[in-house]
Structure formats: C-alpha cells, structure tokens
Amino acid sequence: MIQNISDLEKEIGEIENVFLLLADYTRDFILGDSVHSEISCMQYIILSYLDNNSNTSITVNDIVKNSGLSYPACTQQLDELSRLGLINRGRSDKDRRLVFVSITPAGRDLLSEILTRRRNGLKQLFTDFKPSEMKQIMESFSMLKHKLLTLKEKI
C-alpha cells in the first residue's frame, strides 16, 4: 500500500506512462499500414460496438449514447465507415427519423484482421516474460479489471 500522497502521485505518473506506451503500441498494431490505415480508433470502436450488438437493431442514437460522440461527429464517422463499405445505414419504415446501422461482412473481416494483428502484437510483447512474471502481470490485471468494473458500476 502506498504510504503518502507524493508516493501515490509518483506511482500514478508511472502508471500513466505505461498506459500511454501500451496504447501507442496497441494502436500501431491495430491501425498499422498493412491493415486499413484509413480508419480511426473511434471508427474501430464503432465497428466493434456494431459487431458486438449485431443481434439487435442499432440506431445512430444508440451509437451516440455509447460512444460519447456528438450527433454530428458520429454522423461524420459513420459517413466515412459507409464510404469504406464497412457499415450499412437504412431508415426505419415505421419512423423515417430513425437511422439503423449495421456492420457489413467487410467490416467484420476488418475487425477479424485487427484482432489477429492485436493479438500477435500482444504475444510479441509478452513472449519473453518468465512464467512467474506472467503470473504477477495477470494477477495485477485481474485486480485492475475488478476495480475498473466496480468503478464502472458506480457511473
């Protein structure tokens, strides 16, 4: 347990540095030149959301609520994904104001390619750790995951 505020601030700074490095490393594997360099991280998040919820009808409003984007920003992201052939959009027959969005097979293929690339990058990152070190890392990740899920419930 950290003893005082200055120790905590120092630890937080180091944690931020590691998170930023990991995010940068992961982004390079997710959106590298050999994948589909035209999509942004937000577009990746939108595609993942559509894929994970493909058994329900998703509207633009659903994406806005779950992404934190404004409606115009979301529309701009969807325009680009549509241009790339990664999503389909269509209006509701019952209420023309509703726009439904779905992922295309090309969008699913891209997500699969990105997942493979990300997992290969993570394998490369963790391959040289000893089993005892991996156990420590996994225990730390487990505690962090539990804490994040607990905090998320409170939001």
C-alpha positions as CSV (number, residue, x, y, z in Angstrom):
1,M,0.0,0.0,0.0
2,I,1.3,3.5,-0.9
3,Q,2.2,5.4,2.2
4,N,1.7,9.1,1.3
5,I,0.3,11.4,-1.4
6,S,3.6,12.2,-3.1
7,D,4.4,8.4,-3.5
8,L,0.9,7.9,-4.9
9,E,1.4,10.8,-7.4
10,K,4.7,9.3,-8.5
11,E,3.1,5.9,-9.0
12,I,0.2,7.4,-10.9
13,G,2.7,9.2,-13.2
14,E,4.4,5.9,-13.9
15,I,1.1,4.1,-14.5
16,E,0.1,6.9,-16.9
17,N,3.4,6.5,-18.8
18,V,2.9,2.7,-19.1
19,F,-0.7,3.1,-20.2
20,L,0.3,5.6,-22.9
21,L,3.1,3.4,-24.1
22,L,0.7,0.4,-24.2
23,A,-2.0,2.4,-26.0
24,D,0.6,3.6,-28.6
25,Y,2.0,0.1,-29.1
26,T,-1.5,-1.4,-29.4
27,R,-2.7,1.4,-31.8
28,D,0.3,0.7,-34.1
29,F,-0.8,-3.0,-34.2
30,I,-4.5,-2.1,-34.6
31,L,-4.2,0.6,-37.3
32,G,-0.9,-0.2,-38.9
33,D,-0.2,0.4,-42.6
34,S,-0.9,-3.2,-43.5
35,V,-4.4,-3.2,-42.1
36,H,-6.7,-0.4,-43.1
37,S,-4.9,2.9,-42.2
38,E,-8.0,4.9,-43.2
39,I,-9.9,4.1,-40.0
40,S,-9.5,5.9,-36.8
41,C,-9.6,4.5,-33.3
42,M,-13.2,5.8,-32.8
43,Q,-14.2,4.1,-36.1
44,Y,-12.7,0.9,-34.7
45,I,-14.7,1.3,-31.5
46,I,-17.9,1.9,-33.5
47,L,-17.3,-1.2,-35.7
48,S,-16.7,-3.2,-32.5
49,Y,-19.9,-1.9,-31.0
50,L,-21.9,-2.8,-34.1
51,D,-20.3,-6.3,-34.2
52,N,-20.9,-7.0,-30.5
53,N,-24.5,-5.9,-30.8
54,S,-25.3,-7.3,-34.2
55,N,-28.3,-9.3,-32.9
56,T,-30.2,-6.1,-32.2
57,S,-31.2,-3.1,-34.2
58,I,-28.7,-0.3,-33.6
59,T,-29.6,3.3,-34.3
60,V,-27.3,6.3,-34.7
61,N,-28.7,7.5,-31.4
62,D,-27.5,4.2,-29.8
63,I,-24.0,4.8,-31.1
64,V,-24.1,8.4,-29.9
65,K,-25.1,7.4,-26.4
66,N,-22.5,4.6,-26.2
67,S,-19.6,6.4,-27.8
68,G,-19.8,9.8,-26.2
69,L,-19.7,11.5,-29.6
70,S,-22.0,14.3,-30.5
71,Y,-24.6,13.5,-33.2
72,P,-22.7,15.5,-35.9
73,A,-19.4,13.9,-35.0
74,C,-21.0,10.4,-35.0
75,T,-22.6,11.1,-38.4
76,Q,-19.2,12.1,-39.8
77,Q,-17.6,8.9,-38.5
78,L,-20.4,6.8,-40.0
79,D,-20.2,8.6,-43.3
80,E,-16.6,7.5,-43.6
81,L,-17.3,3.9,-42.5
82,S,-20.1,3.8,-45.0
83,R,-17.8,5.2,-47.8
84,L,-15.3,2.4,-47.0
85,G,-18.1,-0.2,-47.2
86,L,-17.7,-1.3,-43.6
87,I,-21.3,-0.4,-42.5
88,N,-24.8,-0.1,-43.9
89,R,-27.3,2.5,-42.9
90,G,-31.0,2.5,-43.6
91,R,-34.1,4.3,-42.4
92,S,-36.9,2.7,-40.5
93,D,-40.1,2.0,-42.5
94,K,-42.2,3.0,-39.4
95,D,-40.3,6.1,-38.4
96,R,-38.2,7.7,-41.1
97,R,-36.3,9.7,-38.5
98,L,-34.7,6.6,-37.2
99,V,-31.5,5.5,-39.0
100,F,-30.4,1.9,-38.4
101,V,-26.7,1.0,-38.7
102,S,-25.2,-2.5,-39.2
103,I,-21.7,-3.8,-39.9
104,T,-21.0,-5.3,-43.3
105,P,-19.1,-8.6,-44.0
106,A,-16.2,-6.3,-45.0
107,G,-16.4,-4.6,-41.6
108,R,-16.4,-8.0,-39.8
109,D,-13.4,-9.1,-41.9
110,L,-11.5,-5.9,-40.9
111,L,-12.3,-6.5,-37.2
112,S,-11.0,-10.0,-37.5
113,E,-7.8,-8.8,-39.2
114,I,-7.4,-6.2,-36.5
115,L,-8.0,-8.7,-33.7
116,T,-5.4,-11.1,-35.2
117,R,-2.9,-8.2,-35.6
118,R,-3.5,-7.0,-32.0
119,R,-3.1,-10.5,-30.5
120,N,0.1,-11.1,-32.5
121,G,1.4,-7.8,-31.1
122,L,0.5,-8.7,-27.5
123,K,2.1,-12.1,-28.0
124,Q,5.2,-10.4,-29.2
125,L,5.1,-8.0,-26.1
126,F,4.6,-10.8,-23.5
127,T,6.6,-13.6,-25.1
128,D,9.9,-13.0,-23.2
129,F,8.4,-12.9,-19.7
130,K,9.1,-15.8,-17.3
131,P,6.1,-17.8,-16.1
132,S,6.4,-16.2,-12.7
133,E,6.4,-12.7,-14.2
134,M,3.4,-13.5,-16.3
135,K,1.6,-14.8,-13.2
136,Q,2.3,-11.4,-11.5
137,I,1.1,-9.5,-14.5
138,M,-2.1,-11.5,-14.7
139,E,-2.8,-11.1,-11.0
140,S,-2.3,-7.3,-11.4
141,F,-4.5,-7.2,-14.4
142,S,-7.2,-9.2,-12.6
143,M,-7.1,-6.7,-9.7
144,L,-7.2,-3.8,-12.1
145,K,-10.1,-5.3,-14.0
146,H,-12.1,-5.9,-10.8
147,K,-11.5,-2.3,-9.7
148,L,-12.5,-0.9,-13.1
149,L,-15.7,-2.9,-13.2
150,T,-16.6,-1.8,-9.7
151,L,-16.0,1.9,-10.7
152,K,-17.9,1.5,-13.9
153,E,-21.0,0.3,-12.0
154,K,-20.9,3.5,-10.0
155,I,-21.0,5.7,-13.1
